[in-house]
Amino acid sequence: KDKNYPVSSKHTQSNVTKQVSIKGLNQFASEIGVSKPEVDAVKSTFTYRITMDVPQYVSPNTNSIQMTLEDQLPSGVTLVSGTITFKGHNGTGTETQLTIPDGQITTDGGKINVNLAPSYSTLKDYSKIVMEYDAQLNDSAQLYYGDNKNKNTATYTYSKYPYAGNYTDTIERTASANVYTYTMSIDKIDVATAGTSAKTKLPGAKFTLFRENTAADTGSTVAH
């Protein structure tokens, strides 16, 4: 008697996620608020984390495999040179430091491009690849109001069916993380009108703002 059986494609659907954290805190999320370096030198550096599922194939033509990551930094964010790292995860909770040759990584015009395909023979032994790097805001960073945000988008592209020498069909996945920085508006009001609805702003008022240091600091204040 004839029977029907389901047939599945012998490759996996892979995804990508992107998160960001204040450097050293290891509290990764899809968006955070940070300071500019001239305001807080410690909390101005943040770490981006991009997690990529490694596609698994059955007897692929390795010459046909495509596997790339394009990470577009917004104009208000600057990569901290020399901080790009890669780790492999195999699903057991352990991670392995990986080396992607410099020739497979370019950082040009605010964009990071990584060609992972030449390293696939090593990467296929892991379920996920994690890329991290540090960055800082620069003078072009957008201040947070309305929809303004310093959005960073990563695009992960990999082969769909790398089983023929000239087969070039790919799957593309994207993920984003946002970094916000803030501004404030301060008015000095004539005390005689402070309790009324028609508050009078004092023209030409000047301020010295102080940031209170944390308990780990000296306990003093810092003028800005």
MOWO-V815819 format. One record per residue. NEAR is the number of other ideal C-beta (glycine too) atoms within 12 Angstrom. Layout:
near: [NEAR;NEAR]
This chain:
near: [3;4;5;6;6;6;6;9;15;15;26;22;16;32;23;37;26;38;29;42;27;26;29;13;16;14;16;24;23;22;24;33;26;39;27;30;22;16;23;26;16;20;27;27;30;46;34;48;38;40;31;39;29;37;37;25;28;15;14;28;20;21;18;24;35;29;40;32;42;32;40;28;37;30;18;27;39;30;31;25;12;11;23;31;25;33;25;30;25;19;13;11;9;13;20;21;16;28;17;31;16;12;12;26;29;21;24;13;13;23;22;36;26;36;24;37;30;20;28;30;17;23;39;30;18;31;26;34;40;34;38;33;34;27;38;36;39;24;15;17;35;25;22;23;13;8;10;18;29;38;29;41;29;36;26;36;29;39;33;27;25;31;22;15;12;11;19;19;17;23;26;22;28;23;31;26;36;30;43;32;35;22;16;13;10;13;15;17;18;16;11;11;15;15;11;11;8;11;15;17;15;17;10;7;13;9;14;11;13;11;19;15;16;14;7;8;15;10;10;11;14;18;12;15]
